[in-house]
Amino acid sequence: MNLFFLPYERWTIHTTLSAEEIRQRLAENVEEADVYRSGHIFTIRTPYQGKLEPDRFEIARVIDYGQEFLPLVRGTLREDGNRRAIDLVIRPQGVMLALFVIGVVAATGAVCFALSDALFGTALGSPGTNVAITAPLLLAFLVTVYIIYFKTESFRARKFLTGIFG
């Protein structure tokens, strides 16, 4: 089950391709991750980069900026009767996952502070209350923008992978 408001998705692609054909198509479209890329001094040769193993893979789209903001796609190949199934999980990479969790926790804490200040503290309009109300709104906005970006990239990955295995 995929929840729209979380940057995490699971889905399965069923195909009649053999395991070898699946690996070959992935190899044609995924290059080994290059941690030494910087700026605009490299040429994008394939749409994705990552690690390919015999029965699993881990890939992210190649762009020439902000690679750590892109979701990570993990896939596992398995037999499903006379066809193959590719189980996919798409989630934020490490840095963005940490920032997402910190943002949600900070926004929750700020909302609790704002409620306690409004109910038990100073009158609404004091500097502390204004900051406590503005902070969660800003964090909620940033988390929403990231979720929209994540879902857009997730759709792009799903379309790409369905296209090469379809």
Backbone hydrogen bonds, N-H to C=O, Kabsch-Sander energy under -0.5 kcal/mol:
donor,donor_aa,acceptor,acceptor_aa,energy
3,L,1,M,-0.6
6,L,3,L,-1.5
8,Y,6,L,-2.0
9,E,90,I,-2.3
11,W,88,L,-2.2
13,I,86,I,-2.1
14,H,12,T,-0.5
15,T,84,R,-2.7
22,I,18,S,-2.2
23,R,19,A,-2.3
24,Q,20,E,-2.3
25,R,21,E,-2.5
26,L,22,I,-2.2
27,A,23,R,-2.6
28,E,24,Q,-1.7
29,N,25,R,-0.9
29,N,26,L,-0.9
30,V,26,L,-1.4
31,E,48,Y,-2.1
33,A,50,G,-0.8
35,V,33,A,-0.6
37,R,34,D,-1.0
41,I,38,S,-1.4
45,R,43,T,-0.7
48,Y,29,N,-1.6
49,Q,60,A,-2.6
50,G,31,E,-2.4
51,K,58,E,-2.4
53,E,56,R,-2.9
56,R,53,E,-0.5
57,F,75,G,-2.3
58,E,51,K,-2.4
59,I,73,V,-2.9
60,A,49,Q,-2.4
62,V,47,P,-2.5
63,I,61,R,-0.6
69,F,66,G,-2.0
70,L,67,Q,-1.4
72,L,91,R,-3.6
73,V,59,I,-3.3
74,R,72,L,-0.6
74,R,89,V,-3.1
75,G,57,F,-2.8
76,T,87,D,-2.1
77,L,55,D,-2.2
78,R,85,A,-2.4
80,D,83,R,-2.9
83,R,80,D,-1.2
84,R,15,T,-2.9
85,A,78,R,-3.0
86,I,13,I,-2.7
87,D,76,T,-2.5
87,D,85,A,-0.6
88,L,11,W,-3.5
89,V,74,R,-2.6
90,I,9,E,-2.7
91,R,72,L,-2.1
93,Q,70,L,-0.5
96,M,68,E,-0.5
97,L,93,Q,-2.5
98,A,94,G,-2.2
99,L,95,V,-2.4
100,F,96,M,-2.6
101,V,97,L,-2.3
102,I,98,A,-2.6
103,G,99,L,-2.6
104,V,100,F,-2.3
105,V,101,V,-2.6
106,A,102,I,-2.9
107,A,103,G,-2.4
108,T,104,V,-2.3
109,G,105,V,-2.5
110,A,106,A,-2.5
111,V,107,A,-2.3
112,C,108,T,-2.4
113,F,109,G,-2.4
114,A,110,A,-2.7
115,L,111,V,-2.6
116,S,112,C,-2.6
117,D,113,F,-2.7
118,A,114,A,-2.5
119,L,115,L,-2.6
120,F,116,S,-2.7
121,G,116,S,-0.6
121,G,117,D,-1.3
126,S,123,A,-1.5
130,N,126,S,-2.4
131,V,127,P,-2.2
132,A,128,G,-2.1
133,I,129,T,-1.7
134,T,130,N,-2.5
135,A,131,V,-2.7
137,L,133,I,-1.1
138,L,134,T,-2.5
139,L,135,A,-2.6
140,A,136,P,-2.8
141,F,137,L,-2.1
142,L,138,L,-2.4
143,V,139,L,-2.6
144,T,140,A,-2.2
145,V,141,F,-2.5
146,Y,142,L,-2.2
147,I,143,V,-2.4
148,I,144,T,-2.3
149,Y,145,V,-2.3
150,F,146,Y,-3.1
151,K,147,I,-2.7
152,T,148,I,-2.0
153,E,149,Y,-2.4
154,S,150,F,-2.6
155,F,151,K,-2.3
156,R,152,T,-2.0
157,A,153,E,-2.5
158,R,154,S,-2.5
159,K,155,F,-2.5
160,F,156,R,-2.3
161,L,157,A,-2.8
162,T,158,R,-2.4
163,G,159,K,-1.9
164,I,160,F,-2.0
165,F,161,L,-1.6
166,G,162,T,-1.3
